[in-house]
Amino acid sequence: MSATIASEATLSSVLHASLGGSPPRIVAARGNYLRTEDGVDILDASGGAAVSCIGHGHPRVIQAIKDQLDAVEYCFSPWFTTAAYERLAKFLTDSTGGVMQKVFVCSSGAEAVEAALKMARQYFMELAEPQPQRTRFIARDRSYHGNTLGSLSVSGHKARRTIYEPMLSQNMTHVSPCFAYRGMKADETDEQYVARLAQELEDEFQRVGSDTVCGFVAETVAGLTLGGVPPVPGYLKAMKAVCDKHGALFILDEVFAGMGRTGTLHAWEQEGVVPHLQTIAKGLGAGYQAVGALLVSKQVVDVLSKGTKAFVHFQTYHGHPLACAAAYEVQQVIKDEGLIENCREMGAYLGELLKERLGSHKHVGDIRGRGLVWGVSIDHSSARYCRGARANECLQIEIVKDRQTKQPFPVTDKIAPTIHATGLRKEFAISLIPGGGVADGTHGDLIVLAPAYNVTKMDVELIVGRAAKAIEHVLGGQRDAKL
Ligand SMILES: Cc1ncc(COP(=O)(O)O)c(C=O)c1O
């Protein structure tokens, strides 16, 4: 069941995701809908890859881009600045209450991660007593930080790494993610689970040489590879404490979770931690421009200010005025239209409806999320429970007797990709994000919903109805008799 049309493959010069066909062609995008050339209006419940957070075709952002084009379409940021770059950077530093002091704007999440890795290394080279032996990073298994070689090196997603493994940096190692559904023991409390993960990080520092590590990299809310997994309370604080003990930087990748998606502008605001370096992207520009950014804390800025005073990194398109103008206007729309509040409210409603509609499905193992990102994890043999996150954000589903299984479908069954392709068919007309490898990096299927922050209750009902139909079409409608 493929969303691609084989006959068009030979006509297209595009290197599509599949060489075997072309995906549906989109001719218009408005609000929550993408219109195909066949006239089908696809309900965009995924915002692409969790990007289009204010919907499509917002007139204010389009106007802001046009105005910027009329003023300055491009200049080279190492030599010049623009009002657009200054305004966006000021907005971002202000939004952190000044704890993040400088902003480097780039064109994608992976580029922001690359910049963070380089900035971390430079920080240690510019300390009053430099620490050149610090060349390593510790990140997490099944994480995703991008597809460039540096960002993929730090990513722990096995399936995305495998064929490039020999080309990836050997200086990146991985510890377990905070993933209560699969990682927490049945008799463990949140505190014990957090303590075990902190010990694992401590052990990894010791194993690689604690004074060789530049930083620990984690997604604040694990995104598309684990499916909207909020951390167990206290987890990020505990991880930061381990970093502080060893003088390493605490780096949060909020490319996915940041800019409102999880119910606060910065996902770390809900965790009582402040990162030394932070990356953002998807919700920053909402898809109106290709844009990401690195936010740099005062501690790091202070060291560079006393050192070379120059970040040894630049790109032809960094600080691009069109990207900055679009991102700034997106953020004003989010503020003026109260969209983060709506994200929290509609997120809770989305979670509620998903639980009602799919919570007892035989193959739905877990439904989890925060704000407007929800993941439905699909297991061959499922055991339903959800622990470790706050009750209103993570659906608390009863523990069943045979919970030891949680066996995923084999990756060869292509369950999530088939649900995705089914959703795109005319009779379902919904765009969902398929995820894989959630169980062990290879097996384990996920469907992620990440609609725009301005969805209404009616939109949410439509999303859940269509998503459930697509899922049930592929998996059948069986309920778990034990529930
Ligand atoms: C947490 C996280 N970091 C980095 C990236 C890479 O972003 P991009 O695809 O814009 O390079 C992603 C993309 O999904 C992501 O979810």
The ligand as an ORCA input file, in Angstrom:
! r2SCAN-3c Opt
* xyz 0 1
  C      14.771     16.622     17.956
  C      15.213     16.863     16.551
  N      16.438     17.375     16.333
  C      16.888     17.618     15.095
  C      16.106     17.331     13.989
  C      16.629     17.621     12.610
  O      15.956     18.709     12.065
  P      15.998     18.984     10.492
  O      15.247     17.880      9.841
  O      15.354     20.327     10.339
  O      17.434     19.009     10.089
  C      14.823     16.802     14.166
  C      13.965     16.480     13.023
  O      12.984     15.786     13.098
  C      14.362     16.550     15.493
  O      13.148     16.042     15.731
*
